[in-house]
Amino acid sequence: MTGLSELRALHRRHPAVFDALLAVGLMPVAVLVPDPDRPDGSSLSGAAAPVAILTCAVLAFRRRRPGAVLAGTTVGAAVVIVLAGGASWIVLTTFVALYTFAVLNDRRRTVWAFAASLAIVSAAVAVVTDPWPLDPQAFQYVSSFAVAAAVGTAVRSRRAYVLAVEERAERAERSREQEAARRVAEERLRIARELHDVVAHRVAIVNVQASVARHLVLTDPPAALTAIEHVREAGRAILDELSDVLNVLRQPDEPVDPHAPAPGLDQVPHLVASFQSAGLSITQSVSGSPRAIAGGADLVAYRVLQEALTNAHKHGTGQATMTICYAPTDVGLEVTNPTSDGEESVRPSAADAGFGLVGMRERVAAVGGEMAARQDPDGHFRVTVRLPDRAGLDR
């Protein structure tokens, strides 16, 4: 077993050296060992011996030029048989060359190579025996050549199968890595959105009320204290919401409070009240029958209104109009606010829109909705959203 393992290792590391050793090893067998089917039982001599040596030497190139080597060994074997006047072990070279050709070529070419090699060698045997009727020796190589072609074809098929399995495994590994990277990116984006949603408008309230307190602390201390109280409440709300988000991140598979529903349209009054307490004047309009939207769109609706009102508070003049329209198959949302002096430059900047307007668009698109955000000629910034109600579509 050790010798066989070393031979296989040599074959893998140095295939050309292995082929040269194989060619040299067949030379004494083809020249010195007499074929039992020869009438005189003698070894090769005369011109047949050097031809046999050259035929064996050709095998050293069997991997680099399999077709040429098969042709050379077949013709060489036929010449040796004719010169020797009978069968010879030289046909082993054709056997090896045919096996190599079958390993490196497809089945159709192998069949043609098998037929051609068999015909040439059989014809040589027929020449040195009785031409007609054909001597049975002319067909004695059919089975051996067929075995060489069949084994070579089987080895080629097995190598192709192993290669295909390895390629599939590599593809699967790459796919798993890409999928893992994609999920990490999605999770990071989801975390960023959630942090933005739960913190942004509270921070805006803190900023506005802190500015109010700064201006009123000397001229109107009671009003300044009221603004500071709003800052304190907003800060406490930020801490609570951040704590909820971080708890969810620590236990991604388990909600912190399974009985606490995600915010939806039913929480809009509380959302509006928080903005109004921060100084944003909101005109509300609701049409249709209020209801929760199916398919996860209820949370999206709440987050869209939250973000739109936050932008109105940060970039507007302190006023906003919010409209909710409940239709049978969808729900329409619209938030408009005048911008300072009607200037377009006070719209949310590209940096602000990174997780603001862009995040709103992605959330809306994720539930099959549509969103538009634009600056109107009259100086109002308008956010319009339509969210499908799957429950209404099924009715």
VOGU-3710 file (C-alpha; in Angstrom, 3 decimals, decimal comma):
1> mtglselral> 0,000/0,000/0,000  2,888/2,353/0,726  4,387/1,782/-2,723  1,020/2,393/-4,383  0,544/5,624/-2,433  4,003/6,823/-3,434  3,258/5,980/-7,052  0,033/7,984/-6,923  1,828/10,909/-5,306  4,463/10,830/-8,074
11> hrrhpavfda> 1,700/10,702/-10,661  0,012/13,797/-9,189  3,190/15,836/-8,679  5,125/14,897/-11,818  2,826/13,466/-14,526  5,478/13,883/-17,256  8,023/11,924/-15,194  5,438/9,210/-14,555  4,706/8,930/-18,293  8,422/8,685/-19,097
21> llavglmpva> 8,868/5,926/-16,515  5,855/4,099/-17,933  7,325/4,280/-21,454  10,699/2,997/-20,269  9,068/0,229/-18,205  7,135/-1,108/-21,217  10,202/-1,312/-23,433  11,664/-4,557/-21,986  8,194/-6,080/-21,786  7,479/-5,375/-25,465
31> vlvpdpdrpd> 10,941/-6,412/-26,713  12,074/-9,242/-24,419  8,898/-10,996/-23,268  7,663/-13,436/-25,933  3,970/-13,398/-26,753  2,374/-16,844/-26,033  0,343/-16,555/-29,273  3,479/-16,459/-31,453  4,220/-19,824/-33,039  7,970/-19,832/-32,317
41> gsslsgaaap> 7,595/-18,342/-28,818  10,595/-16,046/-29,323  11,096/-12,403/-28,358  11,411/-9,545/-30,835  14,523/-9,274/-32,921  15,815/-7,557/-36,016  14,005/-4,410/-37,185  10,984/-5,128/-34,973  12,924/-4,428/-31,749  13,930/-0,786/-32,443
51> vailtcavla> 10,448/-0,042/-33,823  8,951/-1,428/-30,615  11,326/0,738/-28,532  10,343/3,867/-30,477  6,671/2,950/-30,131  7,020/2,663/-26,358  8,949/5,965/-26,203  6,015/7,777/-27,795  3,988/7,116/-24,628  6,023/9,754/-22,794
61> frrrrpgavl> 3,898/12,369/-24,588  0,523/10,682/-24,103  -1,059/13,517/-22,032  0,221/16,395/-24,141  -0,690/14,910/-27,557  -3,147/12,043/-26,907  -4,386/11,821/-30,495  -0,914/11,772/-32,048  0,343/9,278/-29,469  -2,611/6,942/-30,134
71> agttvgaavv> -1,966/7,100/-33,863  1,759/6,525/-33,369  1,361/3,571/-31,028  -1,294/1,990/-33,241  0,800/2,270/-36,408  3,931/1,209/-34,503  2,167/-1,848/-33,074  0,934/-2,805/-36,538  4,452/-2,478/-38,011  5,962/-4,560/-35,209
81> ivlaggaswi> 3,348/-7,286/-35,702  4,072/-7,406/-39,427  7,861/-7,389/-38,940  7,711/-9,996/-36,171  5,334/-12,156/-38,114  2,813/-12,505/-35,309  1,309/-11,166/-32,078  3,405/-9,113/-29,677  3,137/-7,387/-26,320  3,649/-4,107/-28,188
91> vlttfvalyt> -0,147/-3,762/-28,329  0,060/-2,723/-24,643  1,213/0,682/-25,884  -1,972/1,032/-27,957  -4,004/-0,092/-24,944  -2,464/2,651/-22,747  -2,746/5,298/-25,468  -6,408/4,452/-26,111  -7,170/4,683/-22,386  -5,488/8,097/-22,211
101> favlndrrrt> -7,361/9,296/-25,300  -10,683/8,210/-23,768  -9,896/10,066/-20,530  -9,162/13,318/-22,355  -11,844/13,239/-25,091  -15,584/12,832/-25,399  -17,392/9,562/-26,008  -17,952/10,043/-29,749  -14,256/10,598/-30,460  -13,369/7,662/-28,244
111> vwafaaslai> -15,629/5,339/-30,243  -14,020/6,434/-33,505  -10,528/6,052/-32,016  -11,380/2,573/-30,711  -12,700/1,484/-34,095  -9,701/2,865/-36,011  -7,114/1,364/-33,641  -8,823/-2,010/-33,661  -9,075/-2,016/-37,457  -5,384/-1,176/-37,973
121> vsaavavvtd> -4,063/-3,728/-35,488  -6,479/-6,424/-36,673  -5,470/-5,756/-40,275  -1,813/-6,215/-39,332  -2,615/-9,543/-37,674  -4,633/-10,600/-40,723  -1,674/-9,833/-42,972  0,684/-12,182/-41,136  -1,961/-14,902/-40,742  -4,449/-16,289/-43,234
131> pwpldpqafq> -6,042/-13,328/-45,071  -9,149/-15,336/-45,854  -10,934/-16,711/-44,068  -9,814/-14,376/-41,289  -7,854/-15,958/-38,497  -9,446/-15,629/-35,008  -6,243/-13,898/-33,872  -7,352/-10,883/-35,917  -10,157/-10,280/-33,383  -8,303/-11,141/-30,196
141> yvssfavaaa> -7,791/-7,427/-29,319  -11,461/-6,431/-29,452  -12,136/-7,018/-25,761  -8,865/-5,504/-24,522  -9,268/-2,337/-26,605  -12,928/-2,094/-25,562  -11,891/-2,319/-21,891  -9,324/0,465/-22,382  -11,909/2,747/-24,023  -14,591/1,929/-21,439
151> vgtavrsrra> -12,317/2,446/-18,435  -11,013/5,716/-19,877  -14,561/6,959/-20,490  -15,570/6,002/-16,941  -12,579/7,833/-15,465  -13,365/10,923/-17,549  -16,994/10,851/-16,372  -15,963/10,466/-12,750  -13,482/13,339/-12,969  -16,119/15,538/-14,584
161> yvlaveerae> -18,589/14,623/-11,832  -16,073/15,377/-9,067  -15,184/18,683/-10,730  -18,859/19,610/-11,021  -19,431/18,749/-7,348  -16,441/20,854/-6,299  -17,619/23,779/-8,428  -21,103/23,550/-6,926  -19,609/23,474/-3,446  -17,465/26,532/-4,208
171> raersreqea> -20,468/28,336/-5,681  -22,557/27,443/-2,659  -19,815/28,710/-0,341  -19,548/31,975/-2,274  -23,332/32,286/-2,238  -23,414/31,745/1,525  -20,754/34,401/2,041  -22,578/36,841/-0,225  -25,885/36,095/1,489  -24,294/36,609/4,903
181> arrvaeerlr> -22,799/39,930/3,771  -26,157/40,985/2,297  -27,992/40,135/5,515  -25,427/42,022/7,579  -25,879/45,079/5,340  -29,675/44,812/5,561  -29,517/44,447/9,324  -27,265/47,482/9,647  -29,642/49,481/7,473  -32,644/48,272/9,493
191> iarelhdvva> -30,954/49,251/12,763  -30,058/52,656/11,354  -33,658/53,207/10,237  -35,071/52,173/13,579  -32,663/54,419/15,473  -33,490/57,291/13,140  -37,235/56,709/13,476  -37,300/56,525/17,255  -34,768/59,281/17,943  -34,913/61,869/15,152
201> hrvaivnvqa> -38,109/63,689/16,007  -37,342/63,617/19,746  -33,942/65,173/19,121  -35,635/67,802/16,959  -37,962/68,593/19,871  -34,999/68,878/22,235  -33,209/71,217/19,837  -36,221/73,464/19,291  -37,222/73,651/22,954  -33,638/74,265/24,046
211> svarhlvltd> -33,488/77,217/21,643  -36,798/78,514/23,011  -35,563/78,230/26,589  -32,349/80,043/25,704  -34,266/83,010/24,296  -36,838/83,160/27,102  -34,719/82,417/30,144  -34,249/86,140/30,930  -37,422/87,687/29,467  -39,997/85,013/30,382
221> ppaaltaieh> -38,677/82,539/32,965  -41,984/80,580/33,324  -42,090/79,953/29,562  -38,418/78,994/29,642  -39,133/76,496/32,416  -41,971/75,023/30,328  -39,583/74,616/27,385  -37,000/73,002/29,641  -39,669/70,603/30,902  -40,387/69,629/27,288
231> vreagraild> -36,659/69,030/26,795  -36,584/66,813/29,870  -39,621/64,786/28,715  -38,179/64,396/25,221  -34,840/63,295/26,662  -36,541/60,707/28,848  -38,513/59,460/25,823  -35,288/59,174/23,820  -33,681/57,086/26,561  -36,731/54,814/26,791
241> elsdvlnvlr> -36,912/54,268/23,054  -33,173/53,681/22,750  -33,417/51,162/25,559  -36,204/49,329/23,706  -34,183/49,229/20,504  -31,047/47,999/22,253  -33,007/45,308/24,078  -34,343/44,073/20,758  -30,801/44,033/19,349  -29,546/42,009/22,297
251> qpdepvdpha> -32,315/39,452/21,786  -33,062/39,549/18,052  -35,335/36,504/18,107  -37,510/37,546/21,032  -39,513/40,736/21,439  -38,930/42,616/24,670  -42,641/42,811/25,344  -44,651/40,389/23,236  -47,877/42,102/24,316  -46,800/45,581/23,194
261> papgldqvph> -47,926/46,093/19,569  -45,816/47,975/17,054  -46,939/51,574/16,583  -49,536/52,112/13,870  -52,152/54,586/12,747  -53,971/54,204/16,056  -50,942/55,860/17,721  -51,042/58,917/15,452  -52,930/61,070/18,021  -50,107/60,540/20,530
271> lvasfqsagl> -47,566/61,333/17,837  -49,366/64,550/16,914  -49,646/65,525/20,572  -45,896/65,127/21,068  -45,184/67,452/18,150  -47,797/69,963/19,250  -46,287/70,059/22,702  -42,977/70,863/21,032  -44,480/73,859/19,276  -45,473/72,475/15,883
281> sitqsvsgsp> -48,972/73,567/14,861  -50,637/70,670/13,030  -53,895/70,866/11,093  -55,381/67,387/10,815  -57,834/65,973/8,312  -59,116/62,394/8,333  -61,579/60,965/5,792  -63,044/57,483/5,535  -63,255/54,854/8,251  -60,079/54,759/10,375
291> raiaggadlv> -58,535/51,300/10,601  -55,228/49,502/10,822  -53,638/48,583/7,495  -52,863/44,937/6,917  -49,591/43,460/5,685  -47,155/45,454/7,816  -48,141/48,743/6,175  -49,610/50,071/9,451  -46,140/50,480/10,969  -44,869/52,011/7,715
301> ayrvlqealt> -47,707/54,561/7,801  -46,817/55,573/11,348  -43,107/55,887/10,542  -43,817/57,931/7,412  -45,977/60,392/9,324  -43,378/60,553/12,083  -40,570/61,343/9,648  -42,617/63,822/7,613  -43,670/65,750/10,721  -40,084/65,688/11,993
311> nahkhgtgqa> -38,886/67,247/8,743  -41,705/69,819/8,920  -40,645/70,719/12,453  -36,954/70,960/11,608  -37,148/72,683/8,236  -40,511/74,445/8,243  -42,043/77,517/9,836  -43,778/75,741/12,722  -46,943/74,782/10,853  -47,957/71,593/9,081
321> tmticyaptd> -51,035/69,996/7,566  -51,585/66,272/7,881  -54,201/64,388/5,850  -55,158/60,726/6,177  -57,612/59,290/3,630  -58,956/55,780/4,207  -60,098/54,269/0,885  -61,534/50,747/0,474  -58,318/49,284/-0,942  -55,611/51,705/0,199
331> vglevtnpts> -54,753/54,523/2,584  -53,420/57,886/1,479  -51,150/60,048/3,634  -50,074/63,620/2,999  -48,031/66,064/5,059  -47,402/69,602/3,845  -45,641/72,483/5,509  -44,587/75,954/4,427  -40,857/76,530/4,254  -39,135/79,657/5,470
341> dgeesvrpsa> -39,968/82,491/3,063  -40,899/79,873/0,482  -37,238/79,088/-0,143  -36,453/75,707/-1,596  -33,080/75,605/0,116  -34,642/74,805/3,474  -35,856/71,406/2,339  -34,205/68,383/3,957  -30,639/68,264/2,755  -28,999/65,267/1,162
351> adagfglvgm> -27,395/64,410/4,468  -30,691/64,634/6,298  -32,387/62,565/3,639  -29,902/59,764/4,051  -32,153/57,961/6,528  -35,086/60,362/6,190  -36,692/60,658/2,791  -34,647/57,775/1,393  -35,634/55,556/4,302  -39,281/56,564/3,844
361> rervaavgge> -39,169/55,626/0,165  -37,641/52,228/0,904  -40,165/51,476/3,642  -43,069/52,428/1,390  -41,705/50,425/-1,547  -41,216/47,392/0,710  -44,986/47,120/1,270  -45,889/47,872/-2,340  -46,781/51,536/-1,853  -45,931/54,744/-3,675
371> maarqdpdgh> -44,354/57,943/-2,370  -43,658/61,416/-3,735  -41,805/64,277/-2,036  -41,528/67,650/-3,738  -41,287/71,391/-3,258  -44,426/73,116/-4,601  -44,234/76,482/-6,359  -46,240/78,064/-3,536  -43,385/77,381/-1,103  -44,855/74,272/0,558
381> frvtvrlpdr> -42,962/71,040/0,905  -45,292/68,097/0,280  -44,931/64,414/1,116  -47,589/62,161/-0,430  -47,849/58,430/0,212  -50,268/55,730/-0,893  -50,168/52,399/0,945  -52,155/49,369/-0,279  -54,446/47,634/2,169  -54,187/43,921/1,463
391> agldr> -57,214/43,188/3,586  -59,232/45,579/1,438  -57,892/44,047/-1,750  -58,994/40,587/-0,610  -62,511/41,676/0,170
//
